[in-house]
Amino acid sequence: MPRHIKAIAYAGNGLLAIAFALFATFTLGRGQLGLFLFFAAVAALGLWNLYVIWKAAYLLSEEQWLEAELRKAELREQLRKMGRFIPGRRGQPQPPADQDPEGP
């Protein structure tokens, strides 16, 4: 995820969560329970957005992509050793393990 997008998302949602948490605190002090619940829900939504942004940035990171590519290469090598990987037949289902891949 590009840094400028991540920074804007963190700043915007962080400010939203802080502001609405303060609003919730002040309305609770005045005894307005309904308004408190609304402000607390919006603050919680801002915190949830921060978590989702963090998780998306983690999953979209280049290191995670490279790790997934290495894992795919390892799995392909294991399939090749088992005789189950046939290059060029991408997207076609492989025969079940209990059947002969060459047919009857």
N, C-alpha and C positions, 0 to 999 in steps of 0.2 A: 504494500500500500504506500503510495507517495507520502513523503513527510508532510507536505503542506496540507494535504487532505486530512491526515491523521491529527495534525496540530489543531486545525480548525475544529474538527469533530471533538477532540478532547476539551478544548477551550469552551466551545459552545455548550456542550452537554455538562461540563463541570460547572460552568456559571449557572446554567439552568438548575442543576441539582442544589447548588449552594443557595441561590436566591429563593427557590421554593421551600427549601428546608427552613430558611429564616422566616419566610412568610408563615409557614406552618407553626413555627415556634411562637410567633407573635399572636396568631389567631388562637392558639391553645391557651395562651395567657389571658386572652379576653373571654374565653369560655365559649368560643364559636366552634363547636365540635364538627359540624358539617363542612365548614370551610377548611378546618384543620385537616380533615380526612382527604379533601380534594387536593390541597397543597402538598400533603405528605405523599399522595399517590403520584403526583407529577414529579416530585423530587425522586421518588423511587424509580420512576420511569427514566429519569435522567441518569441515575446510577446504573440501571440496566443497560441503557444505551452505551455508557462508558465500557461496561463489561463486553458487550457485543463488539464494539470497535476494537478493543484490545484483542479479543479472540480472533477477529477477522484479520487484523494486522499480523498476528502470530501465524495463522494458517496460510496467509498469502506471502509470507516471507520466503526469500529465495532459499534459505537453508532447508525449510520444510519441503519445498519443491524438489531440491536436490536429493534429499533423503528419500522421498517417494520414488524418484527416478532410480536411485540405487537399489531400492527394494524391488522395483519392477524388474530390473536387470538380474537380480539374484533369483527371483522367481522364474524368469525365463530360462536361466541357466539350469535350474533344478528341473524344469519341464523338459528341456533339451536332453538332460542326462537320463530322464525317465522315458525318452522317446515320444513324448506327448506334444512337443512344440514343433509345429510345422510352419516355417516362415512363409509368408505370402498368403496364408489362409486366415488373415486377421478378420475377426468378427464372426467367423463361422464356428459353430459349437463343436467341441471335441467329443469323440465317443466316450461313453462311460468307462470307468476304470475296469469294470468286470467284463468288458467286451474287447475283442481283438480289433485294433484300429484299422486293420487291413480289410475287415469284413468277414463274412462267413466262408 
